[in-house]
Amino acid sequence: MIQTIEHGPIRELRLHRPPVNALSPDVIVALKDAIRSAPPAGARALVLSGAPGRFSGGLDVPLLLRLDRPAMAGLWRDFYALLGAIAASPIPIVAAIAGHAPAGGTVLALFCDYRIMAQGDYKIGLNEVQVGIPVPPVILAGLRRLLGLRLGERLAVGGGLFPPREALSLGLVDELVAVERVVERAVEWCQRLLALPPDAVTGTRRLARADLAAIFEADLEPELQRVIVGWWSPETQRTLHTLAERLGKKTG
């Protein structure tokens, strides 16, 4: 589910769950563990990537709808832990977005140091409200940190998906390149950062990202309980089942 590709001191973690790299419980845990284990193994930077054309389709809704309440509670806790691992990573993480990245795909990128997206007919954005899921506070905090309060509010409430050029103008991504160059460019960005004096980079980065890491240092249990309860609300379940039926028809 997670392929590891070494680029010297830079480790690429490639999501590998065809056809759309949807985030299942196993993928979430595997990615969290891979991020946490990379620095002790000697990696000095990470590139988070996916297949050409599809970074990640977000949470695997059809699969999650088959989970019971304890399993869904565990999934949300693991997902928060994954985001916390990205936010608090002691080494830089670049999102190499070589394709579509709706919902959970965008969420992963929000907490990275830098976001490089492919040019082309792709979409990115937080469309949670379109599928009946209120944007969780932790994710909203990451969005606001990246875009600012007003723009973050607009994108979260509107639930829109955006093509690459609009995503760049909004600040959702930092750079656009051809799809075949996304990972290459992410590695180059990491190499330039690693060429700088390491102690200066590490200290400055830790200070600059302290507010992001602090989001996950608070007691998140009350928030998690609200998110878990919200998942089981009649409106959310009805909307998600409709989405799952639509996805099933596309697959068929």
Salt bridges, closest charged atoms under 4 A:
GLU6 OE2 - ARG11 NE 2.96
GLU12 OE1 - HIS7 NE2 2.79
GLU12 OE2 - ARG14 NH2 2.85
ASP60 OD2 - ARG17 NH1 2.84
ASP113 OD2 - ARG205 NE 2.61
ASP113 OD1 - ARG209 NH1 3.76
GLU153 OE2 - ARG150 NH1 3.96
ASP174 OD2 - ARG115 NH2 3.37
GLU175 OE2 - ARG185 NE 2.38
GLU184 OE1 - ARG181 NE 3.44
GLU188 OE1 - ARG181 NH2 3.25
GLU188 OE1 - ARG185 NH1 3.48
ASP211 OD2 - ARG145 NE 2.93
GLU221 OE2 - ARG77 NH2 2.45
